[in-house]
């Protein structure tokens, strides 16, 4: 049984960035964001995925190469010793000014820069036929020469030489960060960016990345080909990280915002969740939680997913109520990947399962899933009740009594058939609407719901309730629950976190297997 995450979370970048940094033309990118948002880790991941070892240079103005090796051991594996330049010691001497010209120089007006960018876009969109751009044979030094008239750039020339010796192969240069250059060496950033953009990017095919320690727009945004912002947002007192693709010249941005994690010291973006129930070719291997297991010793049932068991400090307590608090934008197909594994785990161990749903679409999905996965004998141990009022009885004041009778009868049949543990999964919004309709007041709704829930708890070894916005008894159910999980989507990615127990946010996705397993990637 595979519950690991290696298949899905290898370090990667949004597709738009791979398209942006192709090998045909030079590109420049500004990466901006407040301190601690993950800019350095993003740049190092960019270096790992896009840069060839001999052609990649990471110029650190804030952190020594020894510190980088300590924080990111994988850099040693790629033998980046010659390519991590500790600018705080030697390299930034190249930018020490020898006159006051830079401090007093005039900056280009933002409006003029906007005009320049629009002109570039027009040129970029002109038809070029099938003619490939000519690969440079030597590095342009036109703007370096101009810069050298006012500054000592002897060691900057060394970087130009490094790029020159690697042509026609493109080089990747990362400068982290621009503000450190300005503060420590009184560099004119506009003149520096112009020189690097013209000489290295446009004339020599270099891929240049410049880190900024702020998130607001700057006049330098117009000098480069791309701008992305990295930021943190609060989600219910927890942290989610976003990368925003503000501008990528010449690239269609299909998804402007991605969430990502810095788990294990690497940048990983969260893929959109495919809200389609995959076709299962076989049931998953049981997580044994019977009498001879460690689960039984601790009074727990497995969730059917070892990774989720660990998140919940071992699994679901026996005779407990677990609530899935689900936002309205999460379809049933997304919900099923959470409670589906525990259904599998019960049925494959010969136990009974009672599921109550109110949507015909959801019932059809569940029936199809059960028919694909289980044997005829195992299917006899699951009872899927339709909560539509017509399926229970006629309308009237006795409708709740008829529901109670239907539940008791279903439990009696399951206990007779299995003589074993019983799992109950119920759609609480569906139950409330089906039983109460529009004529029953809130207080009576809550009373009916809690009475039915207690009936389920009394007859089940594990009760899972699905609840969402608008449920009258939501606060009461949250209060009496033993496990409380919240499920929601952000920009088409699926997330979960625990209120009971209190957990961080986890992204949810699926492995690429014959029987896809749900994986949980921590958002850190």
Secondary structure as GFF3:
##gff-version 3
##sequence-region A 1 524
A	DSSP	alpha_helix	15	20	.	.	.	ID=ss1
A	DSSP	beta_strand	27	32	.	.	.	ID=ss2
A	DSSP	alpha_helix	39	50	.	.	.	ID=ss3
A	DSSP	three_ten_helix	53	55	.	.	.	ID=ss4
A	DSSP	beta_strand	56	60	.	.	.	ID=ss5
A	DSSP	alpha_helix	65	71	.	.	.	ID=ss6
A	DSSP	alpha_helix	74	77	.	.	.	ID=ss7
A	DSSP	beta_strand	84	86	.	.	.	ID=ss8
A	DSSP	three_ten_helix	91	95	.	.	.	ID=ss9
A	DSSP	alpha_helix	101	104	.	.	.	ID=ss10
A	DSSP	alpha_helix	110	125	.	.	.	ID=ss11
A	DSSP	alpha_helix	142	148	.	.	.	ID=ss12
A	DSSP	alpha_helix	156	166	.	.	.	ID=ss13
A	DSSP	beta_strand	172	176	.	.	.	ID=ss14
A	DSSP	alpha_helix	178	185	.	.	.	ID=ss15
A	DSSP	alpha_helix	189	195	.	.	.	ID=ss16
A	DSSP	pi_helix	196	202	.	.	.	ID=ss17
A	DSSP	beta_strand	207	212	.	.	.	ID=ss18
A	DSSP	three_ten_helix	219	223	.	.	.	ID=ss19
A	DSSP	beta_strand	226	235	.	.	.	ID=ss20
A	DSSP	beta_strand	238	248	.	.	.	ID=ss21
A	DSSP	beta_strand	257	261	.	.	.	ID=ss22
A	DSSP	three_ten_helix	263	265	.	.	.	ID=ss23
A	DSSP	beta_strand	268	269	.	.	.	ID=ss24
A	DSSP	alpha_helix	294	297	.	.	.	ID=ss25
A	DSSP	beta_strand	300	301	.	.	.	ID=ss26
A	DSSP	alpha_helix	306	311	.	.	.	ID=ss27
A	DSSP	beta_strand	316	317	.	.	.	ID=ss28
A	DSSP	beta_strand	320	326	.	.	.	ID=ss29
A	DSSP	alpha_helix	332	347	.	.	.	ID=ss30
A	DSSP	beta_strand	352	357	.	.	.	ID=ss31
A	DSSP	alpha_helix	360	373	.	.	.	ID=ss32
A	DSSP	alpha_helix	376	379	.	.	.	ID=ss33
A	DSSP	beta_strand	382	386	.	.	.	ID=ss34
A	DSSP	alpha_helix	389	392	.	.	.	ID=ss35
A	DSSP	alpha_helix	399	418	.	.	.	ID=ss36
A	DSSP	beta_strand	422	427	.	.	.	ID=ss37
A	DSSP	alpha_helix	428	436	.	.	.	ID=ss38
A	DSSP	alpha_helix	442	459	.	.	.	ID=ss39
A	DSSP	beta_strand	462	468	.	.	.	ID=ss40
A	DSSP	alpha_helix	474	480	.	.	.	ID=ss41
A	DSSP	beta_strand	483	490	.	.	.	ID=ss42
A	DSSP	beta_strand	493	500	.	.	.	ID=ss43
A	DSSP	beta_strand	506	510	.	.	.	ID=ss44
A	DSSP	beta_strand	518	522	.	.	.	ID=ss45
###
